[in-house]
């Protein structure tokens, strides 16, 4: 079993920055990729950014340039640095990881963290 524990988030004003963290723990052989997704009220969960174990990144177009995903492989932790936040970035942000558990790749989600950006 793998656990993803998120930290960070909160209430900020437009233009400010926040950093989210997500630490993976448990029993797994390796990490395929980790990433961040967000869900706004009434909408489906959507991609923010992902990063592979080798460091390759993928961003949703609308977040490129303002958001940066990074990871610390030694700590099994992924980060999301969010700059120049806008009210439309308000959402619950979820960490997701895909891990090799025994012989199968399995997907796990963090508990979610609220990010609220006031205008």
C-alpha positions in Angstrom: 0.0 0.0 0.0 1.1 3.5 -0.8 0.1 6.7 1.0 0.3 10.2 -0.4 0.3 13.0 2.2 -0.2 16.5 0.9 0.7 19.7 2.6 0.6 23.4 1.7 -2.3 25.3 0.3 -4.5 27.8 1.9 -5.9 31.3 1.2 -3.8 33.9 -0.7 -4.4 37.0 -2.6 -4.1 37.3 -6.4 -0.5 37.6 -7.5 0.9 35.7 -4.5 2.6 32.3 -4.5 2.0 29.0 -2.8 3.9 25.7 -2.7 2.2 22.4 -2.4 4.1 19.2 -1.3 3.2 15.6 -1.6 5.1 12.9 0.1 4.8 9.2 -0.8 5.4 6.4 1.7 4.7 2.8 1.9 5.8 -0.3 0.0 6.6 0.1 -3.7 9.5 -0.8 -6.0 9.6 2.4 -8.0 7.8 5.5 -9.0 6.5 5.8 -12.6 5.3 9.4 -12.3 3.7 11.8 -9.9 1.6 14.8 -10.6 -0.9 17.4 -9.6 -4.5 17.7 -10.6 -7.2 20.1 -9.5 -10.9 20.2 -9.3 -13.1 23.2 -9.2 -16.7 23.1 -8.1 -19.0 21.6 -10.7 -16.0 20.6 -12.9 -14.1 17.4 -13.5 -10.7 16.9 -12.1 -8.1 18.2 -14.5 -4.4 18.0 -15.1 -2.1 20.6 -13.7 1.3 19.0 -14.2 3.1 15.7 -14.0 6.8 14.7 -13.6 8.4 11.3 -14.3 11.0 9.7 -12.2 13.6 10.9 -14.7 12.4 14.4 -14.4 10.4 14.9 -17.6 7.5 17.3 -17.0 4.2 17.9 -18.6 2.0 20.9 -18.0 -1.5 21.9 -18.8 -1.2 24.7 -21.3 -2.9 27.3 -19.1 -0.5 26.6 -16.2 2.8 26.8 -18.2 5.0 29.6 -17.0 3.3 30.2 -13.7 3.4 26.7 -12.1 6.5 24.6 -11.7 6.5 20.9 -10.7 9.6 19.4 -9.2 10.5 16.3 -7.2 13.0 15.0 -4.7 13.5 11.4 -5.5 15.3 10.7 -2.2 12.3 11.9 -0.3 9.7 10.5 -2.7 8.2 14.0 -2.6 6.7 16.1 -5.4 6.2 19.8 -5.2 4.1 22.3 -7.1 5.3 25.9 -7.0 2.4 28.2 -8.0 3.3 31.8 -8.8 1.2 34.8 -9.8 -1.9 33.0 -8.6 -5.3 34.1 -10.0 -8.8 33.7 -8.6 -9.5 31.1 -11.3 -6.8 28.9 -9.8 -9.1 28.4 -6.8 -9.7 24.7 -6.5 -9.0 21.5 -4.5 -5.6 20.3 -5.6 -4.8 16.6 -5.6 -1.5 14.8 -5.8 -1.4 11.6 -7.8 1.3 9.0 -8.1 1.7 5.8 -10.1 3.9 3.3 -8.5 5.2 -0.2 -9.2 3.8 -2.3 -6.4 5.0 -5.9 -6.7 4.6 -6.5 -10.4 1.8 -4.0 -11.1 1.6 -0.3 -11.7 -1.0 1.2 -9.3 -2.4 4.6 -9.0 -2.8 6.5 -5.7 -4.3 9.9 -4.8 -3.6 12.3 -2.0 -6.2 13.7 0.3 -6.6 16.9 -1.5 -5.9 20.4 -0.3 -7.9 23.6 -0.8 -6.3 26.5 -2.6 -8.3 29.7 -2.5 -7.1 32.9 -4.3 -9.0 36.1 -3.5 -9.1 39.0 -5.9 
